């Protein structure tokens, strides 16, 4: 009885493992998401460097495998 039970359990876990591996492979090939949007809060007062006020900022979003677009917003001095 115990030997039959262990064979059933092993077969069950073997099927589950194979199903998990198949779904992991499929997930690696498909895109979970293609766009990243982020808002980075910046200083709410003017920033200066060498006596000059910062007038603009250009945030950068790193793109990883299977990502197509990155949008970053940077709030500064009461605006975007």
Backbone bond lengths (Angstrom), bond angles and torsions (degrees), N, CA, C in turn:
res aa  C-N    CA-C-N  psi(-1)  N-CA   C-N-CA  omega(-1)  CA-C   N-CA-C  phi
1 X - - - 1.462 - - 1.527 110.94 -
2 X 1.334 116.69 -45.17 1.467 120.00 -179.15 1.519 111.40 -65.91
3 X 1.329 117.72 -36.23 1.465 121.15 179.11 1.520 110.63 -66.29
4 X 1.318 117.63 -40.84 1.470 121.03 177.84 1.524 110.15 -65.48
5 X 1.315 116.60 -38.74 1.465 120.79 179.93 1.523 110.81 -65.02
6 X 1.327 117.90 -40.90 1.458 119.86 -179.47 1.520 110.76 -69.21
7 X 1.323 118.82 -34.08 1.466 120.87 176.99 1.514 110.71 -67.05
8 X 1.310 117.51 -40.13 1.464 120.98 178.15 1.524 109.97 -64.89
9 X 1.302 116.83 -44.73 1.458 120.48 -179.38 1.518 111.11 -63.89
10 X 1.338 116.38 -42.41 1.463 119.82 179.29 1.524 110.63 -63.05
11 X 1.334 117.09 -44.33 1.464 120.67 -180.00 1.525 110.39 -62.75
12 X 1.318 116.23 -39.90 1.463 120.40 179.62 1.534 110.60 -63.21
13 X 1.324 117.10 -47.91 1.462 120.40 179.74 1.520 112.22 -67.31
14 X 1.320 116.76 -32.34 1.461 120.61 177.16 1.531 110.28 -64.29
15 X 1.328 116.98 -43.59 1.476 120.43 177.31 1.520 111.21 -63.83
16 X 1.327 116.43 -42.33 1.467 119.63 179.01 1.526 111.34 -63.72
17 X 1.319 116.90 -41.33 1.465 120.94 179.29 1.517 110.71 -63.10
18 X 1.320 116.72 -44.97 1.468 119.92 178.98 1.518 111.86 -63.50
19 X 1.323 117.68 -39.68 1.467 121.18 178.04 1.532 110.40 -65.11
20 X 1.323 116.44 -40.52 1.466 119.85 178.39 1.524 111.35 -63.60
21 X 1.326 116.90 -42.49 1.467 120.70 179.80 1.523 110.48 -63.87
22 X 1.339 117.39 -41.62 1.474 120.38 178.17 1.526 111.21 -62.93
23 X 1.320 117.68 -43.53 1.466 119.36 -179.54 1.525 111.39 -68.95
24 X 1.329 117.53 -33.61 1.469 120.24 177.69 1.524 110.55 -67.03
25 X 1.321 117.06 -39.93 1.465 120.05 177.90 1.519 111.14 -65.56
26 X 1.320 117.02 -41.26 1.456 120.33 178.70 1.526 110.36 -64.85
27 X 1.327 117.08 -41.49 1.460 120.91 179.44 1.516 112.73 -64.77
28 X 1.317 117.51 -31.33 1.466 121.05 179.39 1.519 111.17 -71.68
29 X 1.317 117.40 -26.19 1.466 120.55 -179.00 1.518 113.27 -88.71
30 X 1.311 118.40 -24.02 1.459 121.30 -178.04 1.519 110.13 -95.83
31 X 1.302 115.62 161.25 1.462 121.22 179.03 1.519 110.22 -91.39
32 X 1.311 116.25 122.09 1.457 119.66 176.25 1.526 109.51 -74.19
33 X 1.315 116.78 -38.45 1.454 122.97 175.51 1.519 107.25 -155.80
34 X 1.335 116.42 155.06 1.464 119.91 -177.57 1.516 112.14 -120.05
35 X 1.332 118.19 -7.83 1.457 120.62 -176.90 1.524 109.95 -133.41
36 X 1.337 115.61 140.70 1.458 121.94 176.49 1.520 107.91 -120.58
37 X 1.329 116.91 129.52 1.466 122.56 176.80 1.518 107.13 -123.12
38 X 1.333 116.09 130.42 1.457 119.84 -179.14 1.523 110.54 -140.90
39 X 1.322 115.83 150.34 1.459 122.37 175.77 1.526 107.21 -120.77
40 X 1.315 115.76 120.98 1.459 120.93 -179.78 1.527 107.79 -108.25
41 X 1.330 118.15 112.27 1.464 118.96 178.31 1.519 110.65 -71.58
42 X 1.308 115.20 128.71 1.454 121.15 179.61 1.520 111.11 -108.20
43 X 1.328 117.31 -172.58 1.472 120.00 -179.75 1.526 110.72 -66.79
44 X 1.313 115.92 142.04 1.463 120.92 -179.76 1.534 111.86 -97.28
45 X 1.317 115.69 17.66 1.456 121.70 174.04 1.533 107.13 -134.60
46 X 1.322 118.29 157.03 1.470 119.79 -177.89 1.528 111.83 -59.19
47 X 1.317 115.49 140.42 1.461 121.70 176.37 1.522 108.57 -107.40
48 X 1.316 116.80 142.12 1.472 122.27 -177.26 1.517 109.61 -125.26
49 X 1.327 115.32 147.61 1.458 121.27 172.81 1.522 107.70 -138.79
50 X 1.311 116.49 121.39 1.469 122.82 -177.30 1.527 112.11 53.03
51 X 1.328 115.63 37.86 1.458 121.29 176.84 1.517 114.87 84.04
52 X 1.316 119.69 -3.31 1.470 122.81 179.81 1.530 109.42 -105.64
53 X 1.335 114.83 135.19 1.460 119.83 179.67 1.524 110.69 -77.19
54 X 1.321 115.92 139.22 1.463 119.97 175.09 1.520 108.17 -72.90
55 X 1.329 117.09 123.77 1.455 121.75 -177.92 1.526 112.70 -101.71
56 X 1.317 117.36 -27.85 1.465 120.40 -177.47 1.527 109.89 -146.48
57 X 1.320 114.30 157.98 1.457 121.67 176.51 1.517 107.97 -141.41
58 X 1.311 116.60 143.14 1.459 121.70 -178.27 1.530 108.77 -125.46
59 X 1.329 116.61 92.14 1.468 119.33 -178.56 1.530 111.10 -67.87
60 X 1.311 115.84 152.86 1.458 122.51 -177.48 1.519 109.28 -124.28
61 X 1.327 116.34 131.67 1.460 121.82 176.92 1.527 107.89 -109.30
62 X 1.336 118.53 118.68 1.465 119.12 177.68 1.528 110.24 -70.10
63 X 1.317 116.21 135.28 1.459 121.35 178.12 1.521 109.26 -100.58
64 X 1.316 115.73 132.71 1.446 121.85 179.52 1.524 109.29 -105.43
65 X 1.308 117.10 -179.12 1.459 122.00 -179.09 1.526 110.45 -54.98
66 X 1.308 116.02 135.64 1.473 124.73 177.87 1.522 114.07 70.16
67 X 1.318 119.46 12.16 1.459 121.25 173.92 1.522 108.34 -102.66
68 X 1.316 115.90 139.63 1.456 120.15 -174.62 1.526 112.70 -109.62
69 X 1.323 118.50 -30.61 1.464 120.53 -172.66 1.517 110.25 -145.45
70 X 1.322 116.35 139.57 1.457 122.10 175.25 1.512 109.73 -130.32
71 X 1.323 117.41 128.37 1.467 122.84 179.75 1.526 107.44 -120.54
72 X 1.326 116.27 125.35 1.463 120.79 179.37 1.524 109.40 -124.32
73 X 1.312 116.29 135.08 1.459 122.36 174.60 1.527 107.63 -114.12
74 X 1.320 115.43 138.51 1.460 121.29 -178.63 1.530 107.44 -127.73
75 X 1.327 117.20 112.87 1.463 119.45 178.41 1.534 108.76 -83.27
76 X 1.324 115.01 137.06 1.457 120.30 -177.79 1.518 109.84 -151.06
77 X 1.306 116.54 128.74 1.461 122.91 174.01 1.539 111.66 54.21
78 X 1.332 117.12 43.30 1.451 121.08 175.54 1.520 114.59 83.47
79 X 1.303 119.52 6.34 1.471 121.42 179.77 1.505 111.69 -139.53
80 X 1.332 114.60 179.67 1.475 119.80 177.26 1.501 109.89 -105.02
